[in-house]
């Protein structure tokens, strides 16, 4: 490994600027072209202290009266008693409401309840930042997603700083370039969710942590500890799964933090970092989080065992199911193999590709011990890959990329062997951060008995470290003999073409992997409906919203009525907060927003929502 050159030049600064600009452009492209979906709706409502389905908006949507019974029967299930409300002896009768009532002032308890019911008490720091952001920039899809874009671009810059500090300027520029084009980061910059902020904070925490561990002189450590406590603590308050990152830090400290004083200081820092989330779980809006997580785990386990699927394909946590679910996560962490597990089919083809990779590895390691004609030796790697390609019956180029990518990754031990002692320790940090978050998900999957939690976004903390490792490898390949160097770079360049195709699919909203939708969404129908209503509403008119049936099954359910009010809630987000539009729920239909115009018998249809409730249908 070359010496750790960290001094910047005008050239390196210009390259970084171009990378940041390109990364920003990729993240802004089509940012608001497609509608918000269920998770983003939850984000918007929670950020305003509103529970999805209105559990803390009872006075806005209904009138309350006392009753001797907490139970009522639905027309669909006249013999079945269903919990009527969250407070005993209360009955709610639907009434007309206005945007002004919808936007009634919220207390801190309302914000706590919104996070508890709509996001299991997760992400209070994210919501604390998003609320003033919305106050300044508004509710448009562009503005709410722009918040994520900013932190996604900051991840590019912080990856550069991390790699520069520990691995040198060339590694930093390559890593920043890969981060800029990584489909995962681009996809989650297009979501008004906590992920971009969380990934940024965990990378910052590791940046401070590694400096603390390596600071032998104990100089200027106070600012490092403060930085670590803030970034780790606020990371936990942005997403609870940041605990997996802190576990990786603890594991690294176990092997590489050598001083007793260092252990005491890190223990104190850990207490401070955990104090915020501990308070939140015991006294704040997360008091029901652990019980909610237990309820979810039992629900998903029941779905896995019975085959009843409401949240995707949830399977029992058998070794084979967990392996099949986690393999794409590990593969997609590496841009060399991104998407290959989804694209490549056929056990025979996969076996052949793996065999080719093994032959390439063995050939590189033992070629000097094999008596080979002089004309064949430098050509053997190309001929092997090209000839075998004719035997694949689909995706020939991608199977070749798989073989060459596995061969390319086989140089990680060589990279490690050539590193000095300090660099080897830093490499161990990359390995741990690459593996521990996903291994944590796998462990929790076996514990809970289902595969639901094994998702790329829940282990996305690993991406910057894998990217830095790949950046080191790309430099190492330049030291290989010509035939191996060309083989690797040619096929990795071909893989960039397929990465581009995946980005194209994402930008067209045809990517279930990154955008969750195979059929492109329309632009936000609720925003459009709100603007139509503003343009057409006159005093004396009444706005009608669809009222799909919604059966209340437990005290943790979000609603208090026998029908869903989410269409009305989302539309009201886009009205002026002091508007006096008269609105009611139309319990005779479940698809249309319409206006009953004063003096007219014909309804004015505003929006038909069939097929446009993304994540609600």
C-alpha positions as CSV (number, residue, x, y, z in Angstrom):
1,X,0.0,0.0,0.0
2,X,1.4,3.4,-0.9
3,X,2.2,5.9,1.8
4,X,-0.8,7.8,3.3
5,X,-0.7,11.0,1.3
6,X,-3.4,13.3,2.8
7,X,-2.2,16.7,1.5
8,X,-4.7,18.3,-0.8
9,X,-3.8,20.1,-4.0
10,X,-5.8,22.5,-6.3
11,X,-6.3,19.5,-8.6
12,X,-7.8,17.3,-5.9
13,X,-10.1,20.1,-4.7
14,X,-11.3,20.6,-8.3
15,X,-12.0,16.9,-8.7
16,X,-13.8,16.8,-5.4
17,X,-15.9,19.8,-6.4
18,X,-16.9,18.1,-9.7
19,X,-17.8,14.9,-7.8
20,X,-20.0,16.8,-5.4
21,X,-21.7,18.7,-8.2
22,X,-22.3,15.4,-10.1
23,X,-23.6,13.7,-7.0
24,X,-26.0,16.6,-6.3
25,X,-27.2,16.6,-9.9
26,X,-27.9,12.8,-9.8
27,X,-29.8,13.3,-6.5
28,X,-31.9,16.2,-7.8
29,X,-32.9,14.5,-11.1
30,X,-36.6,13.6,-11.0
31,X,-36.7,14.4,-7.3
32,X,-40.5,15.3,-7.2
33,X,-41.6,13.5,-10.4
34,X,-43.4,10.7,-8.5
35,X,-45.8,10.8,-5.7
36,X,-45.1,10.4,-2.0
37,X,-45.9,6.9,-0.6
38,X,-47.0,5.5,2.7
39,X,-43.7,5.9,4.6
40,X,-43.3,9.5,3.4
41,X,-46.9,10.3,4.3
42,X,-46.1,9.0,7.8
43,X,-43.0,11.3,7.9
44,X,-45.0,14.3,6.9
45,X,-47.8,13.8,9.5
46,X,-45.5,12.8,12.3
47,X,-43.3,15.9,11.7
48,X,-46.4,18.0,12.4
49,X,-47.4,16.0,15.5
50,X,-50.3,14.3,13.7
51,X,-51.0,10.6,14.0
52,X,-51.7,8.8,10.7
53,X,-55.5,8.0,10.8
54,X,-56.1,10.7,13.5
55,X,-55.8,9.1,16.9
56,X,-54.8,12.6,18.3
57,X,-57.2,14.5,16.0
58,X,-60.5,13.2,17.4
59,X,-61.9,16.6,18.0
60,X,-61.2,17.7,14.4
61,X,-63.0,14.7,12.8
62,X,-65.7,13.7,15.2
63,X,-67.7,14.7,18.2
64,X,-67.3,12.8,21.5
65,X,-70.0,11.5,23.7
66,X,-70.1,9.0,26.7
67,X,-71.3,5.5,26.4
68,X,-71.7,2.5,28.7
69,X,-69.8,0.3,26.2
70,X,-66.4,0.5,24.7
71,X,-67.5,-1.8,21.9
72,X,-69.5,-1.5,18.7
73,X,-70.2,-3.7,15.7
74,X,-69.3,-3.0,12.1
75,X,-71.8,-3.6,9.3
76,X,-69.4,-6.1,7.7
77,X,-69.1,-8.0,11.0
78,X,-72.4,-7.5,12.9
79,X,-71.5,-10.4,15.3
80,X,-68.0,-9.3,16.0
81,X,-67.2,-6.7,18.7
82,X,-64.3,-4.4,17.8
83,X,-62.6,-2.0,20.1
84,X,-64.3,1.4,19.7
85,X,-61.9,3.9,21.1
86,X,-58.7,4.2,23.2
87,X,-60.6,5.6,26.2
88,X,-63.3,3.7,27.9
89,X,-66.9,4.9,27.7
90,X,-66.3,7.2,24.7
91,X,-68.1,7.1,21.3
92,X,-67.1,9.3,18.4
93,X,-69.6,10.5,15.8
94,X,-68.3,11.8,12.5
95,X,-68.7,15.6,11.8
96,X,-67.7,18.2,9.3
97,X,-64.2,19.7,9.7
98,X,-62.1,22.4,8.3
99,X,-58.3,22.9,7.6
100,X,-58.2,25.2,10.6
101,X,-59.4,22.4,12.8
102,X,-57.1,19.9,11.2
103,X,-54.2,22.3,12.0
104,X,-55.2,22.9,15.6
105,X,-52.1,23.6,17.7
106,X,-50.2,20.5,18.9
107,X,-48.6,19.9,22.2
108,X,-45.3,18.0,22.8
109,X,-47.5,15.1,23.9
110,X,-49.1,15.1,20.4
111,X,-45.6,14.8,18.8
112,X,-44.8,12.0,21.2
113,X,-48.0,10.2,20.3
114,X,-47.5,10.7,16.6
115,X,-44.1,9.1,16.8
116,X,-45.3,6.3,19.0
117,X,-48.3,5.3,16.9
118,X,-47.0,6.1,13.4
119,X,-43.3,5.3,13.7
120,X,-42.9,3.1,16.8
121,X,-41.2,6.0,18.6
122,X,-38.3,6.0,16.1
123,X,-36.4,9.0,14.7
124,X,-37.2,11.9,17.0
125,X,-34.0,13.8,16.0
126,X,-34.9,13.5,12.3
127,X,-38.4,14.9,13.0
128,X,-37.0,17.6,15.2
129,X,-34.9,18.8,12.2
130,X,-37.6,18.2,9.5
131,X,-40.3,20.2,11.3
132,X,-38.5,23.6,11.0
133,X,-37.3,22.7,7.6
134,X,-40.9,22.3,6.4
135,X,-41.8,25.6,8.2
136,X,-39.3,27.3,6.0
137,X,-39.5,25.5,2.7
138,X,-43.0,24.0,2.7
139,X,-44.7,20.7,2.1
140,X,-43.9,20.1,-1.6
141,X,-42.5,16.8,-2.5
142,X,-39.4,18.5,-3.8
143,X,-38.7,20.4,-0.5
144,X,-39.3,17.5,1.8
145,X,-37.0,15.2,-0.2
146,X,-34.4,18.0,-0.6
147,X,-33.7,17.6,3.1
148,X,-32.5,14.0,2.4
149,X,-30.6,15.1,-0.6
150,X,-28.5,17.5,1.5
151,X,-27.4,14.8,3.8
152,X,-26.8,12.4,1.0
153,X,-24.4,14.9,-0.6
154,X,-22.8,15.5,2.8
155,X,-22.1,11.7,2.9
156,X,-20.1,12.1,-0.3
157,X,-18.0,14.8,1.4
158,X,-17.6,13.0,4.6
159,X,-16.6,9.7,2.9
160,X,-13.9,11.8,1.2
161,X,-12.7,13.3,4.5
162,X,-12.8,9.8,6.2
163,X,-10.8,8.2,3.4
164,X,-8.4,11.1,3.1
165,X,-7.7,11.1,6.9
166,X,-7.0,7.3,7.1
167,X,-6.1,6.1,3.6
168,X,-4.9,9.0,1.5
169,X,-6.1,11.5,-1.1
170,X,-6.3,9.2,-4.0
171,X,-8.4,6.7,-2.1
172,X,-10.6,9.6,-0.9
173,X,-11.3,10.9,-4.5
174,X,-12.1,7.4,-5.8
175,X,-14.4,6.7,-2.8
176,X,-16.2,10.0,-3.2
177,X,-16.7,9.2,-6.9
178,X,-18.2,5.8,-6.1
179,X,-20.4,7.3,-3.4
180,X,-21.7,9.9,-5.8
181,X,-23.0,7.3,-8.2
182,X,-24.0,4.6,-5.7
183,X,-27.6,3.7,-6.5
184,X,-28.5,3.0,-2.9
185,X,-27.5,6.5,-1.8
186,X,-29.3,8.2,-4.7
187,X,-32.5,6.2,-4.1
188,X,-32.7,7.0,-0.4
189,X,-32.0,10.7,-1.1
190,X,-35.3,10.6,-2.9
191,X,-37.2,9.6,0.2
192,X,-38.5,11.9,2.9
193,X,-37.2,9.5,5.5
194,X,-34.5,9.3,8.1
195,X,-32.0,7.2,6.2
196,X,-29.6,9.8,4.7
197,X,-29.3,11.7,8.0
198,X,-28.7,8.4,9.8
199,X,-26.0,7.2,7.4
200,X,-24.3,10.6,7.7
201,X,-24.3,10.6,11.5
202,X,-23.0,7.0,11.8
203,X,-20.1,7.7,9.4
204,X,-19.3,10.8,11.4
205,X,-19.4,8.7,14.6
206,X,-16.9,6.2,13.1
207,X,-14.7,9.1,11.9
208,X,-14.4,10.5,15.4
209,X,-14.2,7.0,17.0
210,X,-11.2,5.9,14.9
211,X,-9.3,9.1,15.6
212,X,-9.9,8.6,19.4
213,X,-8.6,5.0,19.2
214,X,-5.5,6.1,17.2
215,X,-4.7,9.2,19.3
216,X,-1.7,7.9,21.2
217,X,-0.7,11.3,22.4
218,X,-4.1,12.1,23.9
219,X,-4.0,15.6,22.3
220,X,-7.2,17.5,21.5
221,X,-9.3,14.4,22.4
222,X,-12.1,16.4,24.1
223,X,-13.5,17.6,20.8
224,X,-13.2,14.1,19.4
225,X,-15.2,12.7,22.3
226,X,-17.8,15.5,22.0
227,X,-18.1,14.8,18.3
228,X,-18.5,11.1,18.9
229,X,-21.1,11.4,21.7
230,X,-23.1,13.9,19.6
231,X,-23.0,11.9,16.3
232,X,-23.5,8.5,17.9
233,X,-26.2,9.7,20.3
234,X,-28.1,11.7,17.7
235,X,-27.7,8.8,15.3
236,X,-29.5,6.5,17.8
237,X,-32.2,9.1,18.0
238,X,-32.5,9.1,14.2
239,X,-32.8,5.3,13.9
240,X,-32.6,2.6,16.6
241,X,-30.6,0.2,14.4
242,X,-27.6,2.5,14.8
243,X,-27.0,0.2,17.7
244,X,-25.4,-2.2,15.2
245,X,-22.8,0.4,14.3
246,X,-22.0,1.0,18.0
247,X,-21.6,-2.8,18.5
248,X,-19.0,-2.8,15.7
249,X,-17.2,0.1,17.4
250,X,-17.2,-1.9,20.7
251,X,-15.8,-5.0,18.8
252,X,-13.1,-2.9,17.3
253,X,-12.2,-1.3,20.6
254,X,-11.9,-4.8,22.1
255,X,-9.0,-5.6,19.8
256,X,-7.4,-2.2,19.2
257,X,-8.0,0.1,22.2
258,X,-5.0,-0.8,24.3
259,X,-5.0,1.6,27.3
260,X,-7.0,1.5,30.5
261,X,-7.5,5.2,30.3
262,X,-8.8,4.8,26.8
263,X,-11.4,2.2,27.9
264,X,-12.6,4.4,30.8
265,X,-13.0,7.4,28.5
266,X,-14.8,5.4,25.8
267,X,-17.1,3.8,28.5
268,X,-18.0,7.3,29.7
269,X,-18.5,8.5,26.1
270,X,-20.8,5.4,25.5
271,X,-22.9,6.2,28.5
272,X,-23.4,9.8,27.3
273,X,-24.1,8.6,23.7
274,X,-26.7,6.1,25.0
275,X,-28.3,8.5,27.5
276,X,-30.4,10.3,25.0
277,X,-32.1,7.2,23.6
278,X,-32.4,5.8,27.1
279,X,-34.3,8.9,28.2
280,X,-36.4,8.7,25.1
281,X,-37.3,5.1,25.7
282,X,-38.1,5.5,29.4
283,X,-39.7,9.0,29.5
284,X,-40.2,10.4,26.0
285,X,-42.1,9.4,22.9
286,X,-40.4,5.9,22.8
287,X,-42.0,4.5,25.9
288,X,-44.0,2.0,23.9
289,X,-41.2,1.2,21.4
290,X,-40.0,-2.0,22.9
291,X,-43.5,-3.4,23.3
292,X,-44.3,-2.3,19.8
293,X,-41.2,-4.1,18.5
294,X,-42.3,-7.2,20.3
295,X,-45.8,-6.9,18.8
296,X,-44.4,-6.5,15.3
297,X,-42.0,-9.4,15.8
298,X,-44.9,-11.7,16.8
299,X,-47.0,-10.4,13.9
300,X,-44.3,-11.0,11.3
301,X,-43.6,-14.4,12.8
302,X,-47.3,-15.3,12.5
303,X,-47.3,-14.2,8.9
304,X,-44.2,-16.2,8.2
305,X,-45.6,-19.3,9.7
306,X,-49.1,-19.0,8.2
307,X,-48.2,-17.5,4.8
308,X,-50.5,-14.5,5.4
309,X,-48.5,-11.7,3.7
310,X,-49.4,-8.0,4.2
311,X,-45.9,-6.5,4.2
312,X,-44.1,-8.3,1.4
313,X,-42.7,-11.8,1.3
314,X,-42.0,-12.7,4.9
315,X,-40.6,-16.2,5.4
316,X,-39.7,-18.3,8.4
317,X,-36.1,-17.8,9.5
318,X,-34.6,-21.1,8.2
319,X,-30.9,-21.1,7.3
320,X,-31.8,-21.3,3.6
321,X,-34.3,-18.5,3.7
322,X,-32.0,-16.3,5.6
323,X,-29.1,-17.0,3.2
324,X,-31.3,-16.3,0.2
325,X,-32.5,-13.0,1.8
326,X,-29.1,-11.8,2.9
327,X,-27.0,-12.8,-0.1
328,X,-28.4,-9.9,-2.3
329,X,-27.6,-7.5,0.6
330,X,-24.0,-8.5,0.8
331,X,-23.7,-8.5,-3.0
332,X,-25.3,-5.1,-3.5
333,X,-22.9,-3.5,-1.0
334,X,-20.2,-4.0,-3.6
335,X,-20.7,-2.0,-6.8
336,X,-18.7,-4.7,-8.6
337,X,-21.5,-7.2,-7.9
338,X,-24.5,-4.8,-7.6
339,X,-27.7,-6.4,-8.9
340,X,-26.1,-9.6,-10.1
341,X,-28.0,-11.8,-7.6
342,X,-31.3,-10.4,-9.0
343,X,-30.3,-10.6,-12.7
344,X,-28.6,-14.0,-12.9
345,X,-30.7,-17.2,-13.1
346,X,-30.0,-20.9,-13.4
347,X,-28.0,-23.0,-11.0
348,X,-25.9,-24.4,-13.8
349,X,-24.9,-21.0,-15.0
350,X,-24.0,-19.8,-11.5
351,X,-22.0,-23.0,-10.8
352,X,-20.0,-22.4,-14.1
353,X,-19.4,-18.7,-13.2
354,X,-18.2,-19.7,-9.8
355,X,-15.9,-22.3,-11.3
356,X,-14.4,-19.7,-13.7
357,X,-13.8,-17.4,-10.8
358,X,-12.0,-20.2,-8.9
359,X,-9.9,-21.1,-11.9
360,X,-8.9,-17.4,-12.3
361,X,-7.9,-17.2,-8.7
362,X,-5.9,-20.4,-8.9
363,X,-4.3,-19.4,-12.2
364,X,-3.1,-16.1,-10.7
365,X,-1.7,-17.8,-7.6
366,X,0.0,-20.8,-9.2
367,X,0.6,-19.8,-12.9
368,X,4.4,-19.8,-12.4
369,X,4.3,-23.4,-11.3
370,X,2.4,-24.5,-14.4
371,X,4.2,-25.3,-17.6
372,X,2.3,-23.2,-20.1
373,X,3.2,-22.2,-23.7
374,X,4.5,-18.6,-23.8
375,X,1.8,-17.5,-26.2
376,X,-1.0,-18.9,-24.0
377,X,0.0,-17.6,-20.5
378,X,-0.8,-13.9,-20.9
379,X,-4.0,-14.8,-22.9
380,X,-5.4,-17.5,-20.7
381,X,-7.6,-15.3,-18.5
382,X,-9.3,-13.6,-21.5
383,X,-9.8,-16.9,-23.4
384,X,-11.2,-18.6,-20.3
385,X,-13.8,-15.9,-19.7
386,X,-14.8,-15.4,-23.3
387,X,-15.0,-19.1,-24.3
388,X,-17.0,-20.1,-21.2
389,X,-19.4,-17.2,-21.9
390,X,-20.8,-19.1,-24.9
391,X,-22.1,-21.8,-22.5
392,X,-24.3,-19.5,-20.5
393,X,-27.9,-19.5,-21.7
394,X,-28.8,-16.0,-20.4
395,X,-27.1,-12.8,-19.3
396,X,-23.8,-13.9,-20.7
397,X,-22.0,-10.6,-20.0
398,X,-23.2,-10.4,-16.5
399,X,-22.1,-13.9,-15.7
400,X,-18.7,-13.0,-17.0
401,X,-18.8,-9.9,-14.7
402,X,-19.7,-12.1,-11.8
403,X,-16.6,-14.4,-12.4
404,X,-14.2,-11.4,-12.8
405,X,-15.7,-9.5,-9.8
406,X,-15.2,-12.5,-7.5
407,X,-11.6,-12.8,-8.9
408,X,-11.1,-9.1,-8.2
409,X,-12.4,-9.4,-4.7
410,X,-10.0,-12.2,-4.0
411,X,-7.2,-9.6,-3.7
412,X,-8.4,-8.3,-0.3
413,X,-6.0,-10.6,1.5
414,X,-3.1,-9.3,-0.7
415,X,-4.2,-5.7,0.1
416,X,-4.2,-6.5,3.8
417,X,-0.8,-8.3,3.6
418,X,0.9,-5.4,2.0
419,X,-0.4,-2.8,4.5
420,X,1.6,-1.6,7.4
421,X,0.5,-2.3,11.0
422,X,-1.5,0.9,11.4
423,X,-3.2,0.4,8.0
424,X,-4.0,-3.2,8.8
425,X,-5.9,-2.0,12.0
426,X,-7.8,0.5,9.8
427,X,-8.7,-2.2,7.4
428,X,-10.1,-4.2,10.2
429,X,-12.4,-1.3,10.9
430,X,-13.6,-1.4,7.3
431,X,-14.2,-5.2,7.5
432,X,-16.2,-4.9,10.7
433,X,-18.3,-2.0,9.5
434,X,-18.9,-3.9,6.3
435,X,-20.2,-7.0,8.0
436,X,-21.5,-6.3,11.5
437,X,-24.7,-4.4,10.5
438,X,-26.0,-7.2,8.2
439,X,-24.8,-9.9,10.6
440,X,-26.8,-8.1,13.3
441,X,-29.9,-8.3,11.1
442,X,-29.3,-12.0,10.4
443,X,-29.0,-12.6,14.2
444,X,-32.2,-10.7,14.9
445,X,-33.9,-12.7,12.1
446,X,-33.1,-16.0,13.8
447,X,-34.1,-14.6,17.1
448,X,-37.5,-13.4,15.9
449,X,-38.2,-16.3,13.6
450,X,-38.8,-14.4,10.4
451,X,-36.9,-12.7,7.5
452,X,-38.8,-9.4,7.4
453,X,-36.0,-7.2,8.9
454,X,-33.3,-8.3,6.4
455,X,-33.4,-5.3,4.2
456,X,-30.7,-3.2,2.5
457,X,-31.8,0.0,4.1
458,X,-31.4,-1.4,7.6
459,X,-27.7,-2.3,7.0
460,X,-27.0,0.7,4.7
461,X,-24.5,2.0,7.3
462,X,-22.0,-0.4,5.7
463,X,-21.8,1.3,2.3
464,X,-19.1,4.0,2.9
465,X,-16.7,1.4,4.4
466,X,-17.2,-1.1,1.6
467,X,-16.7,1.8,-0.9
468,X,-13.4,2.8,0.7
469,X,-12.2,-0.8,0.6
470,X,-13.1,-1.0,-3.1
471,X,-11.2,2.2,-3.7
472,X,-8.1,0.7,-2.2
473,X,-8.6,-2.4,-4.3
474,X,-8.9,-0.4,-7.5
475,X,-5.5,1.2,-6.8
476,X,-4.0,-2.2,-6.0
477,X,-5.2,-3.6,-9.4
478,X,-2.9,-1.1,-11.1
479,X,0.1,-3.1,-9.7
480,X,-1.0,-6.3,-11.3
481,X,0.4,-7.8,-14.5
482,X,-1.1,-6.4,-17.7
483,X,-3.4,-9.2,-18.5
484,X,-5.0,-9.3,-15.1
485,X,-5.2,-5.5,-14.8
486,X,-7.0,-5.2,-18.2
487,X,-9.3,-8.1,-17.5
488,X,-10.5,-6.6,-14.2
489,X,-10.9,-3.0,-15.4
490,X,-12.7,-4.0,-18.7
491,X,-15.3,-6.0,-16.9
492,X,-15.7,-3.6,-14.0
493,X,-16.3,-0.9,-16.6
494,X,-19.0,-3.1,-18.2
495,X,-20.6,-3.4,-14.7
496,X,-20.9,0.4,-14.6
497,X,-23.1,0.1,-17.6
498,X,-25.5,-2.1,-15.7
499,X,-25.3,0.2,-12.6
500,X,-26.4,2.9,-15.0
501,X,-29.3,0.8,-16.2
502,X,-30.4,0.3,-12.5
503,X,-30.3,4.1,-12.0
504,X,-32.3,4.5,-15.2
505,X,-34.9,2.1,-13.9
506,X,-35.0,4.0,-10.6
507,X,-35.4,7.4,-12.3
508,X,-38.3,5.9,-14.3
509,X,-39.8,4.5,-11.1
510,X,-39.6,1.0,-12.3
511,X,-37.2,-0.3,-9.6
512,X,-38.8,-2.4,-6.8
513,X,-35.3,-2.7,-5.3
514,X,-34.7,1.0,-4.9
515,X,-38.0,2.7,-5.4
516,X,-40.4,-0.1,-4.2
517,X,-42.6,0.3,-7.3
518,X,-42.5,-1.7,-10.6
519,X,-45.2,0.5,-12.2
520,X,-44.4,4.2,-12.2
521,X,-46.3,6.4,-9.9
522,X,-48.1,9.6,-11.0
523,X,-47.1,12.9,-9.5
524,X,-48.6,13.6,-6.0
525,X,-52.4,13.3,-6.5
526,X,-53.1,14.9,-3.1
527,X,-51.1,18.0,-3.9
528,X,-53.0,18.2,-7.2
529,X,-56.3,17.7,-5.5
530,X,-55.6,20.4,-2.9
531,X,-54.7,22.9,-5.6
532,X,-57.9,22.1,-7.6
533,X,-60.0,22.5,-4.4
534,X,-58.3,25.9,-3.7
535,X,-59.2,27.0,-7.2
536,X,-62.8,25.8,-7.2
537,X,-64.0,26.1,-3.6
538,X,-66.6,28.7,-2.8
539,X,-68.3,29.5,0.6
540,X,-71.3,27.1,0.9
541,X,-69.6,24.3,-0.9
542,X,-68.8,21.0,0.8
543,X,-65.7,18.8,0.1
544,X,-66.3,15.0,0.3
545,X,-63.4,12.5,0.9
546,X,-63.5,8.7,0.4
547,X,-63.9,6.6,3.5
548,X,-62.4,3.1,3.0
549,X,-63.4,0.7,5.8
550,X,-60.8,0.5,8.6
551,X,-61.3,-2.1,11.3
552,X,-59.8,-1.2,14.7
553,X,-58.1,-4.3,16.2
554,X,-56.0,-3.1,19.1
555,X,-55.3,-0.2,21.4
556,X,-52.1,0.6,19.5
557,X,-54.1,1.1,16.2
558,X,-53.9,4.6,14.9
559,X,-57.5,5.2,14.1
560,X,-60.6,5.7,16.3
561,X,-63.2,5.4,13.5
562,X,-64.5,2.5,11.4
563,X,-63.1,4.0,8.3
564,X,-59.8,5.5,7.1
565,X,-59.3,9.3,7.0
566,X,-55.9,9.3,5.5
567,X,-57.0,10.7,2.2
568,X,-58.5,13.7,4.0
569,X,-55.4,14.1,6.2
570,X,-52.9,14.1,3.4
571,X,-54.9,16.6,1.3
572,X,-55.3,18.9,4.3
573,X,-51.5,19.1,4.6
574,X,-51.5,21.2,1.5
575,X,-54.2,23.7,2.5
576,X,-53.6,27.1,4.2
577,X,-53.6,26.5,7.9
578,X,-56.4,29.0,8.5
579,X,-58.7,27.9,5.7
580,X,-62.4,27.3,6.5
581,X,-63.3,24.8,3.8
582,X,-66.2,22.6,5.0
583,X,-65.2,19.0,4.6
584,X,-66.8,15.7,5.4
585,X,-66.1,12.0,5.0
586,X,-68.2,10.3,2.3
587,X,-69.0,6.9,3.8
588,X,-70.9,5.8,0.7
589,X,-67.7,5.5,-1.5
590,X,-64.0,4.9,-1.1
591,X,-62.3,6.3,-4.2
592,X,-63.2,9.9,-5.1
593,X,-62.5,13.4,-3.7
594,X,-65.4,15.6,-4.9
595,X,-67.1,18.9,-4.1
596,X,-70.8,19.5,-3.7
597,X,-71.3,22.9,-5.1
598,X,-73.9,25.2,-3.6
599,X,-76.9,25.5,-5.9
600,X,-75.7,22.7,-8.2
601,X,-76.9,19.1,-8.2
602,X,-74.0,17.7,-10.2
603,X,-70.9,16.9,-8.1
604,X,-67.5,18.4,-9.1
605,X,-65.0,15.5,-9.2
606,X,-61.6,16.6,-8.0
607,X,-59.6,13.4,-8.0
608,X,-60.2,9.7,-8.4
609,X,-57.6,8.0,-6.2
610,X,-57.9,4.4,-7.5
611,X,-54.4,3.1,-7.9
612,X,-52.8,6.3,-6.6
613,X,-52.6,5.5,-2.9
614,X,-49.1,4.2,-2.9
615,X,-48.6,1.9,0.0
616,X,-52.1,2.3,1.3
617,X,-53.8,-0.1,-1.2
